[in-house]
Amino acid sequence: MPLLDQHKIEQRLTDSEWSREGDAIVREWKLADFAAAIAFVNRVAEVAERANHHPDILVHGWNKVRLKLSTHSEGGLTEADFALATDIEGVVS
């Protein structure tokens, strides 16, 4: 899958809670408690497995989850990253 150019990346991030961090997009959630954070991670894992595209996941504090998406095999951002970000948004609620 080809890398996205800067313009496409900026377009995809417009009105998004995801932000650019180098060759990746990132977002952090603050959940009710540790159990809710782990439940969220499990929902993200299910979506990522279906997509065969896996984010870097950091659980920190006692209720925060940070996700980082990048297509490592391509060395940057592709449509797969934004598709997964959209799918993840669907499991937030």
N, CA, C and O atoms as a CHARMM CRD file, in Angstrom:
* protein
*
  372
    1    1 MET  N      0.85600  -1.17100   0.00000 PROA 1      0.00000
    2    1 MET  CA     0.00000   0.00000   0.00000 PROA 1      0.00000
    3    1 MET  C      0.90300   1.23500   0.00000 PROA 1      0.00000
    4    1 MET  O      1.81500   1.32700   0.82200 PROA 1      0.00000
    5    2 PRO  N      0.66500   2.17800  -0.90300 PROA 2      0.00000
    6    2 PRO  CA     1.55400   3.33900  -1.00900 PROA 2      0.00000
    7    2 PRO  C      1.42100   4.30400   0.16900 PROA 2      0.00000
    8    2 PRO  O      0.36800   4.41800   0.79600 PROA 2      0.00000
    9    3 LEU  N      2.51500   4.98200   0.43800 PROA 3      0.00000
   10    3 LEU  CA     2.51100   6.02300   1.46700 PROA 3      0.00000
   11    3 LEU  C      1.64300   7.19100   1.01500 PROA 3      0.00000
   12    3 LEU  O      1.55800   7.49400  -0.17500 PROA 3      0.00000
   13    4 LEU  N      1.00200   7.83900   1.97600 PROA 4      0.00000
   14    4 LEU  CA     0.21400   9.03400   1.69100 PROA 4      0.00000
   15    4 LEU  C      1.12400  10.25500   1.68200 PROA 4      0.00000
   16    4 LEU  O      2.08600  10.33100   2.44600 PROA 4      0.00000
   17    5 ASP  N      0.81100  11.20500   0.81500 PROA 5      0.00000
   18    5 ASP  CA     1.59700  12.43400   0.81900 PROA 5      0.00000
   19    5 ASP  C      1.10800  13.35500   1.94000 PROA 5      0.00000
   20    5 ASP  O      0.05400  13.12900   2.53500 PROA 5      0.00000
   21    6 GLN  N      1.88100  14.37300   2.20600 PROA 6      0.00000
   22    6 GLN  CA     1.60400  15.29800   3.31200 PROA 6      0.00000
   23    6 GLN  C      0.20200  15.89200   3.20700 PROA 6      0.00000
   24    6 GLN  O     -0.51000  15.98900   4.20700 PROA 6      0.00000
   25    7 HSD  N     -0.19500  16.28900   2.00000 PROA 7      0.00000
   26    7 HSD  CA    -1.50900  16.90500   1.80600 PROA 7      0.00000
   27    7 HSD  C     -2.63700  15.94500   2.18100 PROA 7      0.00000
   28    7 HSD  O     -3.57900  16.33900   2.86800 PROA 7      0.00000
   29    8 LYS  N     -2.55000  14.69900   1.74000 PROA 8      0.00000
   30    8 LYS  CA    -3.58900  13.71300   2.07000 PROA 8      0.00000
   31    8 LYS  C     -3.63400  13.44500   3.56600 PROA 8      0.00000
   32    8 LYS  O     -4.71300  13.29600   4.14000 PROA 8      0.00000
   33    9 ILE  N     -2.47100  13.38300   4.19900 PROA 9      0.00000
   34    9 ILE  CA    -2.42100  13.15200   5.64800 PROA 9      0.00000
   35    9 ILE  C     -3.11100  14.31000   6.37400 PROA 9      0.00000
   36    9 ILE  O     -3.92200  14.08800   7.27300 PROA 9      0.00000
   37   10 GLU  N     -2.78800  15.53000   5.98400 PROA 10     0.00000
   38   10 GLU  CA    -3.40900  16.69500   6.61800 PROA 10     0.00000
   39   10 GLU  C     -4.92000  16.69500   6.41300 PROA 10     0.00000
   40   10 GLU  O     -5.67300  17.02300   7.33000 PROA 10     0.00000
   41   11 GLN  N     -5.36500  16.32800   5.20700 PROA 11     0.00000
   42   11 GLN  CA    -6.80400  16.24100   4.93700 PROA 11     0.00000
   43   11 GLN  C     -7.46200  15.22200   5.85400 PROA 11     0.00000
   44   11 GLN  O     -8.52000  15.48300   6.42600 PROA 11     0.00000
   45   12 ARG  N     -6.83600  14.06600   5.99200 PROA 12     0.00000
   46   12 ARG  CA    -7.42400  12.99400   6.80000 PROA 12     0.00000
   47   12 ARG  C     -7.47100  13.36800   8.28200 PROA 12     0.00000
   48   12 ARG  O     -8.33400  12.88400   9.01400 PROA 12     0.00000
   49   13 LEU  N     -6.55700  14.22000   8.72500 PROA 13     0.00000
   50   13 LEU  CA    -6.51300  14.61800  10.13600 PROA 13     0.00000
   51   13 LEU  C     -7.42500  15.80400  10.45500 PROA 13     0.00000
   52   13 LEU  O     -7.66400  16.10200  11.62600 PROA 13     0.00000
   53   14 THR  N     -7.93000  16.47500   9.43300 PROA 14     0.00000
   54   14 THR  CA    -8.83000  17.60900   9.64600 PROA 14     0.00000
   55   14 THR  C    -10.07600  17.13000  10.38300 PROA 14     0.00000
   56   14 THR  O    -10.68000  16.12400  10.01000 PROA 14     0.00000
   57   15 ASP  N    -10.45100  17.84900  11.42200 PROA 15     0.00000
   58   15 ASP  CA   -11.62100  17.51200  12.24500 PROA 15     0.00000
   59   15 ASP  C    -11.50600  16.13100  12.88400 PROA 15     0.00000
   60   15 ASP  O    -12.51500  15.46000  13.10200 PROA 15     0.00000
   61   16 SER  N    -10.30000  15.71600  13.17700 PROA 16     0.00000
   62   16 SER  CA   -10.04300  14.41400  13.79300 PROA 16     0.00000
   63   16 SER  C     -9.40000  14.61400  15.16000 PROA 16     0.00000
   64   16 SER  O     -8.73300  15.62000  15.40400 PROA 16     0.00000
   65   17 GLU  N     -9.60600  13.66000  16.03200 PROA 17     0.00000
   66   17 GLU  CA    -8.93900  13.71500  17.33700 PROA 17     0.00000
   67   17 GLU  C     -7.57200  13.02700  17.28700 PROA 17     0.00000
   68   17 GLU  O     -6.84800  13.00300  18.28200 PROA 17     0.00000
   69   18 TRP  N     -7.23100  12.47700  16.14000 PROA 18     0.00000
   70   18 TRP  CA    -5.90500  11.89700  15.93600 PROA 18     0.00000
   71   18 TRP  C     -4.95800  13.02400  15.55400 PROA 18     0.00000
   72   18 TRP  O     -5.37500  14.01000  14.94500 PROA 18     0.00000
   73   19 SER  N     -3.68300  12.88300  15.91100 PROA 19     0.00000
   74   19 SER  CA    -2.69200  13.88000  15.53400 PROA 19     0.00000
   75   19 SER  C     -1.45700  13.18400  14.96100 PROA 19     0.00000
   76   19 SER  O     -1.22900  11.99500  15.18000 PROA 19     0.00000
   77   20 ARG  N     -0.69100  13.94700  14.23900 PROA 20     0.00000
   78   20 ARG  CA     0.51800  13.41500  13.60000 PROA 20     0.00000
   79   20 ARG  C      1.66400  13.44500  14.59100 PROA 20     0.00000
   80   20 ARG  O      1.84800  14.41000  15.33300 PROA 20     0.00000
   81   21 GLU  N      2.42300  12.37500  14.58400 PROA 21     0.00000
   82   21 GLU  CA     3.64000  12.29800  15.38800 PROA 21     0.00000
   83   21 GLU  C      4.68200  11.57800  14.53100 PROA 21     0.00000
   84   21 GLU  O      4.73400  10.34900  14.51200 PROA 21     0.00000
   85   22 GLY  N      5.49900  12.33700  13.83200 PROA 22     0.00000
   86   22 GLY  CA     6.48000  11.73900  12.93300 PROA 22     0.00000
   87   22 GLY  C      5.79500  10.98600  11.81000 PROA 22     0.00000
   88   22 GLY  O      4.97200  11.55000  11.08900 PROA 22     0.00000
   89   23 ASP  N      6.13200   9.71600  11.65900 PROA 23     0.00000
   90   23 ASP  CA     5.56100   8.87000  10.60800 PROA 23     0.00000
   91   23 ASP  C      4.35700   8.08800  11.10200 PROA 23     0.00000
   92   23 ASP  O      4.06500   7.01000  10.58500 PROA 23     0.00000
   93   24 ALA  N      3.65100   8.61800  12.10100 PROA 24     0.00000
   94   24 ALA  CA     2.51100   7.90900  12.69100 PROA 24     0.00000
   95   24 ALA  C      1.40700   8.89600  13.04400 PROA 24     0.00000
   96   24 ALA  O      1.60800  10.11100  13.05400 PROA 24     0.00000
   97   25 ILE  N      0.23200   8.33500  13.33600 PROA 25     0.00000
   98   25 ILE  CA    -0.84300   9.11900  13.94000 PROA 25     0.00000
   99   25 ILE  C     -1.09800   8.53900  15.32300 PROA 25     0.00000
  100   25 ILE  O     -0.97500   7.33300  15.53500 PROA 25     0.00000
  101   26 VAL  N     -1.45200   9.41000  16.25700 PROA 26     0.00000
  102   26 VAL  CA    -1.63100   8.99500  17.64600 PROA 26     0.00000
  103   26 VAL  C     -2.91400   9.58900  18.21200 PROA 26     0.00000
  104   26 VAL  O     -3.40700  10.62900  17.77600 PROA 26     0.00000
  105   27 ARG  N     -3.41500   8.88800  19.18600 PROA 27     0.00000
  106   27 ARG  CA    -4.56700   9.39200  19.94600 PROA 27     0.00000
  107   27 ARG  C     -4.52700   8.75900  21.32700 PROA 27     0.00000
  108   27 ARG  O     -4.07700   7.62600  21.49500 PROA 27     0.00000
  109   28 GLU  N     -5.01000   9.51500  22.32000 PROA 28     0.00000
  110   28 GLU  CA    -5.06700   9.01100  23.69700 PROA 28     0.00000
  111   28 GLU  C     -6.49400   9.12200  24.21500 PROA 28     0.00000
  112   28 GLU  O     -7.20800  10.08500  23.93400 PROA 28     0.00000
  113   29 TRP  N     -6.88400   8.11700  24.97400 PROA 29     0.00000
  114   29 TRP  CA    -8.19300   8.09600  25.63300 PROA 29     0.00000
  115   29 TRP  C     -7.99000   8.02300  27.12900 PROA 29     0.00000
  116   29 TRP  O     -7.05500   7.38100  27.60800 PROA 29     0.00000
  117   30 LYS  N     -8.86600   8.68100  27.86600 PROA 30     0.00000
  118   30 LYS  CA    -8.91700   8.56700  29.32100 PROA 30     0.00000
  119   30 LYS  C    -10.21700   7.84300  29.64100 PROA 30     0.00000
  120   30 LYS  O    -11.30400   8.35200  29.36900 PROA 30     0.00000
  121   31 LEU  N    -10.09700   6.65100  30.22100 PROA 31     0.00000
  122   31 LEU  CA   -11.24900   5.81900  30.52600 PROA 31     0.00000
  123   31 LEU  C    -11.62400   5.94400  31.99200 PROA 31     0.00000
  124   31 LEU  O    -10.91600   6.58800  32.76600 PROA 31     0.00000
  125   32 ALA  N    -12.73000   5.33200  32.37500 PROA 32     0.00000
  126   32 ALA  CA   -13.24200   5.44900  33.74400 PROA 32     0.00000
  127   32 ALA  C    -12.28900   4.86200  34.77800 PROA 32     0.00000
  128   32 ALA  O    -12.13200   5.41800  35.86500 PROA 32     0.00000
  129   33 ASP  N    -11.65800   3.74900  34.44800 PROA 33     0.00000
  130   33 ASP  CA   -10.76000   3.08100  35.39000 PROA 33     0.00000
  131   33 ASP  C     -9.89600   2.08500  34.62600 PROA 33     0.00000
  132   33 ASP  O     -9.98400   1.98700  33.40200 PROA 33     0.00000
  133   34 PHE  N     -9.06100   1.34600  35.35500 PROA 34     0.00000
  134   34 PHE  CA    -8.15000   0.40000  34.73200 PROA 34     0.00000
  135   34 PHE  C     -8.90200  -0.69300  33.97400 PROA 34     0.00000
  136   34 PHE  O     -8.51700  -1.05400  32.86200 PROA 34     0.00000
  137   35 ALA  N     -9.95800  -1.21500  34.56300 PROA 35     0.00000
  138   35 ALA  CA   -10.73100  -2.27400  33.90500 PROA 35     0.00000
  139   35 ALA  C    -11.32100  -1.76800  32.58800 PROA 35     0.00000
  140   35 ALA  O    -11.32900  -2.50000  31.59800 PROA 35     0.00000
  141   36 ALA  N    -11.81100  -0.54100  32.56100 PROA 36     0.00000
  142   36 ALA  CA   -12.36000   0.03200  31.33000 PROA 36     0.00000
  143   36 ALA  C    -11.26100   0.21900  30.28400 PROA 36     0.00000
  144   36 ALA  O    -11.49700   0.01200  29.09300 PROA 36     0.00000
  145   37 ALA  N    -10.07600   0.60300  30.71800 PROA 37     0.00000
  146   37 ALA  CA    -8.95100   0.76300  29.79200 PROA 37     0.00000
  147   37 ALA  C     -8.58800  -0.57200  29.14700 PROA 37     0.00000
  148   37 ALA  O     -8.35900  -0.63900  27.94000 PROA 37     0.00000
  149   38 ILE  N     -8.53700  -1.62500  29.94500 PROA 38     0.00000
  150   38 ILE  CA    -8.18800  -2.94700  29.40700 PROA 38     0.00000
  151   38 ILE  C     -9.30500  -3.46600  28.50200 PROA 38     0.00000
  152   38 ILE  O     -9.02400  -4.08900  27.47800 PROA 38     0.00000
  153   39 ALA  N    -10.54600  -3.22300  28.85700 PROA 39     0.00000
  154   39 ALA  CA   -11.66600  -3.63100  28.00100 PROA 39     0.00000
  155   39 ALA  C    -11.57600  -2.91100  26.65200 PROA 39     0.00000
  156   39 ALA  O    -11.82800  -3.51100  25.60700 PROA 39     0.00000
  157   40 PHE  N    -11.21800  -1.63400  26.67900 PROA 40     0.00000
  158   40 PHE  CA   -11.04800  -0.87000  25.44900 PROA 40     0.00000
  159   40 PHE  C     -9.92300  -1.46400  24.60400 PROA 40     0.00000
  160   40 PHE  O    -10.07600  -1.63600  23.39500 PROA 40     0.00000
  161   41 VAL  N     -8.79700  -1.77600  25.24000 PROA 41     0.00000
  162   41 VAL  CA    -7.67600  -2.39400  24.52000 PROA 41     0.00000
  163   41 VAL  C     -8.11900  -3.69700  23.85800 PROA 41     0.00000
  164   41 VAL  O     -7.73800  -3.97700  22.72100 PROA 41     0.00000
  165   42 ASN  N     -8.90700  -4.47800  24.55200 PROA 42     0.00000
  166   42 ASN  CA    -9.38300  -5.74400  23.97700 PROA 42     0.00000
  167   42 ASN  C    -10.28000  -5.49600  22.76400 PROA 42     0.00000
  168   42 ASN  O    -10.20200  -6.23800  21.78500 PROA 42     0.00000
  169   43 ARG  N    -11.11800  -4.48100  22.81000 PROA 43     0.00000
  170   43 ARG  CA   -11.96300  -4.15400  21.65100 PROA 43     0.00000
  171   43 ARG  C    -11.10300  -3.68500  20.47300 PROA 43     0.00000
  172   43 ARG  O    -11.35900  -4.05100  19.32500 PROA 43     0.00000
  173   44 VAL  N    -10.09100  -2.88000  20.76400 PROA 44     0.00000
  174   44 VAL  CA    -9.17100  -2.42600  19.72000 PROA 44     0.00000
  175   44 VAL  C     -8.45000  -3.62900  19.11800 PROA 44     0.00000
  176   44 VAL  O     -8.27500  -3.70300  17.90200 PROA 44     0.00000
  177   45 ALA  N     -8.03400  -4.56500  19.95700 PROA 45     0.00000
  178   45 ALA  CA    -7.32200  -5.75200  19.47200 PROA 45     0.00000
  179   45 ALA  C     -8.18500  -6.55600  18.50000 PROA 45     0.00000
  180   45 ALA  O     -7.67900  -7.06400  17.49900 PROA 45     0.00000
  181   46 GLU  N     -9.47300  -6.67400  18.78500 PROA 46     0.00000
  182   46 GLU  CA   -10.37400  -7.40100  17.88700 PROA 46     0.00000
  183   46 GLU  C    -10.46600  -6.71300  16.52800 PROA 46     0.00000
  184   46 GLU  O    -10.41100  -7.37300  15.49100 PROA 46     0.00000
  185   47 VAL  N    -10.60400  -5.40400  16.53300 PROA 47     0.00000
  186   47 VAL  CA   -10.67800  -4.64000  15.29000 PROA 47     0.00000
  187   47 VAL  C     -9.35900  -4.75900  14.51700 PROA 47     0.00000
  188   47 VAL  O     -9.36300  -4.95700  13.30200 PROA 47     0.00000
  189   48 ALA  N     -8.25200  -4.64000  15.21700 PROA 48     0.00000
  190   48 ALA  CA    -6.94000  -4.71600  14.58100 PROA 48     0.00000
  191   48 ALA  C     -6.69300  -6.09400  13.96800 PROA 48     0.00000
  192   48 ALA  O     -6.13200  -6.19400  12.87700 PROA 48     0.00000
  193   49 GLU  N     -7.10300  -7.14200  14.65300 PROA 49     0.00000
  194   49 GLU  CA    -6.94400  -8.49400  14.11100 PROA 49     0.00000
  195   49 GLU  C     -7.74700  -8.66600  12.83400 PROA 49     0.00000
  196   49 GLU  O     -7.25400  -9.24100  11.86300 PROA 49     0.00000
  197   50 ARG  N     -8.98500  -8.17000  12.82600 PROA 50     0.00000
  198   50 ARG  CA    -9.81200  -8.28000  11.61400 PROA 50     0.00000
  199   50 ARG  C     -9.15900  -7.54400  10.44400 PROA 50     0.00000
  200   50 ARG  O     -9.22900  -7.99400   9.30000 PROA 50     0.00000
  201   51 ALA  N     -8.53000  -6.41700  10.74100 PROA 51     0.00000
  202   51 ALA  CA    -7.88700  -5.61000   9.69500 PROA 51     0.00000
  203   51 ALA  C     -6.48800  -6.12100   9.35600 PROA 51     0.00000
  204   51 ALA  O     -5.90400  -5.71200   8.35300 PROA 51     0.00000
  205   52 ASN  N     -5.95700  -7.00400  10.17700 PROA 52     0.00000
  206   52 ASN  CA    -4.57100  -7.46700  10.04300 PROA 52     0.00000
  207   52 ASN  C     -3.61500  -6.26700   9.99700 PROA 52     0.00000
  208   52 ASN  O     -2.67700  -6.21500   9.20100 PROA 52     0.00000
  209   53 HSD  N     -3.89600  -5.31300  10.88100 PROA 53     0.00000
  210   53 HSD  CA    -3.09200  -4.09200  10.98800 PROA 53     0.00000
  211   53 HSD  C     -3.09400  -3.72200  12.46400 PROA 53     0.00000
  212   53 HSD  O     -4.15900  -3.50500  13.04200 PROA 53     0.00000
  213   54 HSD  N     -1.94000  -3.64800  13.07600 PROA 54     0.00000
  214   54 HSD  CA    -1.86300  -3.61100  14.53400 PROA 54     0.00000
  215   54 HSD  C     -1.20100  -2.33700  15.05200 PROA 54     0.00000
  216   54 HSD  O     -0.08600  -2.00400  14.64900 PROA 54     0.00000
  217   55 PRO  N     -1.88200  -1.63300  15.93700 PROA 55     0.00000
  218   55 PRO  CA    -1.32000  -0.40400  16.50200 PROA 55     0.00000
  219   55 PRO  C     -0.33300  -0.71100  17.62800 PROA 55     0.00000
  220   55 PRO  O     -0.34100  -1.79400  18.21300 PROA 55     0.00000
  221   56 ASP  N      0.50400   0.26400  17.90800 PROA 56     0.00000
  222   56 ASP  CA     1.26700   0.23400  19.15400 PROA 56     0.00000
  223   56 ASP  C      0.30200   0.70200  20.22700 PROA 56     0.00000
  224   56 ASP  O     -0.39200   1.70300  20.04700 PROA 56     0.00000
  225   57 ILE  N      0.25400  -0.01500  21.34200 PROA 57     0.00000
  226   57 ILE  CA    -0.69500   0.28200  22.41200 PROA 57     0.00000
  227   57 ILE  C      0.07800   0.51300  23.70600 PROA 57     0.00000
  228   57 ILE  O      0.92700  -0.29200  24.09000 PROA 57     0.00000
  229   58 LEU  N     -0.22800   1.62000  24.36800 PROA 58     0.00000
  230   58 LEU  CA     0.37400   1.92200  25.66300 PROA 58     0.00000
  231   58 LEU  C     -0.74500   2.16300  26.66400 PROA 58     0.00000
  232   58 LEU  O     -1.56800   3.06100  26.48500 PROA 58     0.00000
  233   59 VAL  N     -0.77100   1.35900  27.71500 PROA 59     0.00000
  234   59 VAL  CA    -1.67900   1.59800  28.83800 PROA 59     0.00000
  235   59 VAL  C     -0.82400   2.25800  29.91200 PROA 59     0.00000
  236   59 VAL  O      0.18700   1.70000  30.33700 PROA 59     0.00000
  237   60 HSD  N     -1.22800   3.43700  30.34600 PROA 60     0.00000
  238   60 HSD  CA    -0.41300   4.13000  31.35000 PROA 60     0.00000
  239   60 HSD  C     -1.32200   4.82900  32.34500 PROA 60     0.00000
  240   60 HSD  O     -2.52800   4.96700  32.14300 PROA 60     0.00000
  241   61 GLY  N     -0.69000   5.26400  33.43200 PROA 61     0.00000
  242   61 GLY  CA    -1.51100   5.74300  34.52300 PROA 61     0.00000
  243   61 GLY  C     -2.36500   4.56600  34.95800 PROA 61     0.00000
  244   61 GLY  O     -1.90200   3.42600  34.90800 PROA 61     0.00000
  245   62 TRP  N     -3.53000   4.79400  35.36000 PROA 62     0.00000
  246   62 TRP  CA    -4.40700   3.68500  35.72600 PROA 62     0.00000
  247   62 TRP  C     -5.61900   3.60900  34.81400 PROA 62     0.00000
  248   62 TRP  O     -6.43100   2.69000  34.91400 PROA 62     0.00000
  249   63 ASN  N     -5.73200   4.61000  33.90300 PROA 63     0.00000
  250   63 ASN  CA    -6.93300   4.61900  33.06900 PROA 63     0.00000
  251   63 ASN  C     -6.72700   5.25400  31.69700 PROA 63     0.00000
  252   63 ASN  O     -7.69200   5.67800  31.06200 PROA 63     0.00000
  253   64 LYS  N     -5.50900   5.32300  31.24600 PROA 64     0.00000
  254   64 LYS  CA    -5.23600   5.96500  29.96000 PROA 64     0.00000
  255   64 LYS  C     -4.69200   4.95300  28.95300 PROA 64     0.00000
  256   64 LYS  O     -3.90000   4.07400  29.29100 PROA 64     0.00000
  257   65 VAL  N     -5.14300   5.10400  27.70200 PROA 65     0.00000
  258   65 VAL  CA    -4.66800   4.26000  26.61000 PROA 65     0.00000
  259   65 VAL  C     -4.23100   5.17400  25.47400 PROA 65     0.00000
  260   65 VAL  O     -4.96400   6.07100  25.05800 PROA 65     0.00000
  261   66 ARG  N     -3.03600   4.93100  24.98800 PROA 66     0.00000
  262   66 ARG  CA    -2.49400   5.69800  23.86100 PROA 66     0.00000
  263   66 ARG  C     -2.26100   4.72400  22.71300 PROA 66     0.00000
  264   66 ARG  O     -1.61500   3.69000  22.87900 PROA 66     0.00000
  265   67 LEU  N     -2.80200   5.07400  21.53700 PROA 67     0.00000
  266   67 LEU  CA    -2.60600   4.25300  20.34700 PROA 67     0.00000
  267   67 LEU  C     -1.76400   5.01100  19.34000 PROA 67     0.00000
  268   67 LEU  O     -1.89300   6.22500  19.18200 PROA 67     0.00000
  269   68 LYS  N     -0.90600   4.27800  18.66800 PROA 68     0.00000
  270   68 LYS  CA    -0.04900   4.84800  17.63600 PROA 68     0.00000
  271   68 LYS  C     -0.15900   3.96500  16.40800 PROA 68     0.00000
  272   68 LYS  O      0.08600   2.76100  16.47800 PROA 68     0.00000
  273   69 LEU  N     -0.53000   4.56600  15.27300 PROA 69     0.00000
  274   69 LEU  CA    -0.72000   3.82400  14.02900 PROA 69     0.00000
  275   69 LEU  C      0.28300   4.26700  12.97900 PROA 69     0.00000
  276   69 LEU  O      0.50300   5.46000  12.76900 PROA 69     0.00000
  277   70 SER  N      0.88300   3.29000  12.32900 PROA 70     0.00000
  278   70 SER  CA     1.80200   3.51400  11.22800 PROA 70     0.00000
  279   70 SER  C      1.91500   2.19500  10.47300 PROA 70     0.00000
  280   70 SER  O      1.77200   1.12300  11.06100 PROA 70     0.00000
  281   71 THR  N      2.16900   2.27700   9.18400 PROA 71     0.00000
  282   71 THR  CA     2.39100   1.05800   8.40900 PROA 71     0.00000
  283   71 THR  C      3.89400   0.82100   8.37400 PROA 71     0.00000
  284   71 THR  O      4.60300   1.35400   7.52000 PROA 71     0.00000
  285   72 HSD  N      4.36100   0.02100   9.30600 PROA 72     0.00000
  286   72 HSD  CA     5.80000  -0.19400   9.48100 PROA 72     0.00000
  287   72 HSD  C      6.45800  -0.71600   8.21200 PROA 72     0.00000
  288   72 HSD  O      7.57600  -0.31700   7.88400 PROA 72     0.00000
  289   73 SER  N      5.77600  -1.60300   7.49600 PROA 73     0.00000
  290   73 SER  CA     6.37000  -2.18700   6.29000 PROA 73     0.00000
  291   73 SER  C      6.58600  -1.14900   5.19000 PROA 73     0.00000
  292   73 SER  O      7.42200  -1.34400   4.30800 PROA 73     0.00000
  293   74 GLU  N      5.83700  -0.05000   5.23800 PROA 74     0.00000
  294   74 GLU  CA     5.97700   1.01700   4.23700 PROA 74     0.00000
  295   74 GLU  C      6.78700   2.19400   4.77200 PROA 74     0.00000
  296   74 GLU  O      7.19400   3.06500   4.00300 PROA 74     0.00000
  297   75 GLY  N      7.02100   2.22600   6.07300 PROA 75     0.00000
  298   75 GLY  CA     7.81300   3.30200   6.65900 PROA 75     0.00000
  299   75 GLY  C      7.06000   4.60300   6.83900 PROA 75     0.00000
  300   75 GLY  O      7.66100   5.67700   6.81600 PROA 75     0.00000
  301   76 GLY  N      5.74900   4.52000   7.01800 PROA 76     0.00000
  302   76 GLY  CA     4.97800   5.74500   7.22200 PROA 76     0.00000
  303   76 GLY  C      3.49100   5.47900   7.20900 PROA 76     0.00000
  304   76 GLY  O      3.03600   4.38400   7.54000 PROA 76     0.00000
  305   77 LEU  N      2.74300   6.49200   6.82400 PROA 77     0.00000
  306   77 LEU  CA     1.28000   6.43500   6.88200 PROA 77     0.00000
  307   77 LEU  C      0.67000   6.05100   5.53500 PROA 77     0.00000
  308   77 LEU  O      1.04200   6.57500   4.48600 PROA 77     0.00000
  309   78 THR  N     -0.28000   5.11500   5.60500 PROA 78     0.00000
  310   78 THR  CA    -1.01500   4.66700   4.42600 PROA 78     0.00000
  311   78 THR  C     -2.51000   4.73500   4.73800 PROA 78     0.00000
  312   78 THR  O     -2.91000   5.04400   5.86100 PROA 78     0.00000
  313   79 GLU  N     -3.31400   4.44600   3.73800 PROA 79     0.00000
  314   79 GLU  CA    -4.76000   4.39600   3.94500 PROA 79     0.00000
  315   79 GLU  C     -5.13100   3.38700   5.02300 PROA 79     0.00000
  316   79 GLU  O     -6.13200   3.57500   5.71400 PROA 79     0.00000
  317   80 ALA  N     -4.35000   2.32300   5.18500 PROA 80     0.00000
  318   80 ALA  CA    -4.63500   1.29900   6.20400 PROA 80     0.00000
  319   80 ALA  C     -4.66200   1.91200   7.59800 PROA 80     0.00000
  320   80 ALA  O     -5.46600   1.50600   8.43700 PROA 80     0.00000
  321   81 ASP  N     -3.80000   2.87600   7.85300 PROA 81     0.00000
  322   81 ASP  CA    -3.75500   3.51200   9.17100 PROA 81     0.00000
  323   81 ASP  C     -5.02600   4.32000   9.44300 PROA 81     0.00000
  324   81 ASP  O     -5.58700   4.26300  10.53700 PROA 81     0.00000
  325   82 PHE  N     -5.46600   5.06200   8.44600 PROA 82     0.00000
  326   82 PHE  CA    -6.66900   5.86500   8.63800 PROA 82     0.00000
  327   82 PHE  C     -7.92700   5.00700   8.65900 PROA 82     0.00000
  328   82 PHE  O     -8.89200   5.33500   9.34900 PROA 82     0.00000
  329   83 ALA  N     -7.92100   3.91100   7.90600 PROA 83     0.00000
  330   83 ALA  CA    -9.05900   2.98400   7.95400 PROA 83     0.00000
  331   83 ALA  C     -9.15900   2.36000   9.34100 PROA 83     0.00000
  332   83 ALA  O    -10.25500   2.24200   9.89000 PROA 83     0.00000
  333   84 LEU  N     -8.02600   1.96000   9.90900 PROA 84     0.00000
  334   84 LEU  CA    -8.04700   1.38000  11.24800 PROA 84     0.00000
  335   84 LEU  C     -8.45300   2.42900  12.28500 PROA 84     0.00000
  336   84 LEU  O     -9.20400   2.12500  13.21100 PROA 84     0.00000
  337   85 ALA  N     -7.96500   3.64600  12.13400 PROA 85     0.00000
  338   85 ALA  CA    -8.36000   4.71600  13.06300 PROA 85     0.00000
  339   85 ALA  C     -9.88000   4.89600  13.04800 PROA 85     0.00000
  340   85 ALA  O    -10.49800   5.05800  14.10000 PROA 85     0.00000
  341   86 THR  N    -10.46700   4.86800  11.87700 PROA 86     0.00000
  342   86 THR  CA   -11.92300   4.98900  11.76100 PROA 86     0.00000
  343   86 THR  C    -12.62900   3.81700  12.43400 PROA 86     0.00000
  344   86 THR  O    -13.61800   4.00300  13.14300 PROA 86     0.00000
  345   87 ASP  N    -12.11900   2.61800  12.21100 PROA 87     0.00000
  346   87 ASP  CA   -12.70700   1.43300  12.83600 PROA 87     0.00000
  347   87 ASP  C    -12.59700   1.49400  14.36200 PROA 87     0.00000
  348   87 ASP  O    -13.51800   1.10000  15.07700 PROA 87     0.00000
  349   88 ILE  N    -11.46500   1.99100  14.84600 PROA 88     0.00000
  350   88 ILE  CA   -11.26600   2.12200  16.29200 PROA 88     0.00000
  351   88 ILE  C    -12.27000   3.11200  16.87100 PROA 88     0.00000
  352   88 ILE  O    -12.81300   2.88500  17.95200 PROA 88     0.00000
  353   89 GLU  N    -12.51600   4.19500  16.16700 PROA 89     0.00000
  354   89 GLU  CA   -13.49600   5.17900  16.63300 PROA 89     0.00000
  355   89 GLU  C    -14.85600   4.50700  16.85900 PROA 89     0.00000
  356   89 GLU  O    -15.61400   4.91500  17.73900 PROA 89     0.00000
  357   90 GLY  N    -15.16000   3.48300  16.06400 PROA 90     0.00000
  358   90 GLY  CA   -16.42000   2.78500  16.19200 PROA 90     0.00000
  359   90 GLY  C    -16.55000   1.95000  17.44500 PROA 90     0.00000
  360   90 GLY  O    -17.66200   1.58900  17.82800 PROA 90     0.00000
  361   91 VAL  N    -15.43200   1.62900  18.10000 PROA 91     0.00000
  362   91 VAL  CA   -15.50100   0.82200  19.32300 PROA 91     0.00000
  363   91 VAL  C    -15.32800   1.65200  20.58700 PROA 91     0.00000
  364   91 VAL  O    -15.32900   1.10800  21.69100 PROA 91     0.00000
  365   92 VAL  N    -15.18100   2.95600  20.43300 PROA 92     0.00000
  366   92 VAL  CA   -14.96600   3.83200  21.58500 PROA 92     0.00000
  367   92 VAL  C    -16.18900   3.84800  22.50200 PROA 92     0.00000
  368   92 VAL  O    -16.04900   3.80600  23.72400 PROA 92     0.00000
  369   93 SER  N    -17.37000   3.90900  21.92500 PROA 93     0.00000
  370   93 SER  CA   -18.58400   4.04100  22.75300 PROA 93     0.00000
  371   93 SER  C    -18.97500   2.74600  23.41800 PROA 93     0.00000
  372   93 SER  O    -19.97000   2.70000  24.14200 PROA 93     0.00000
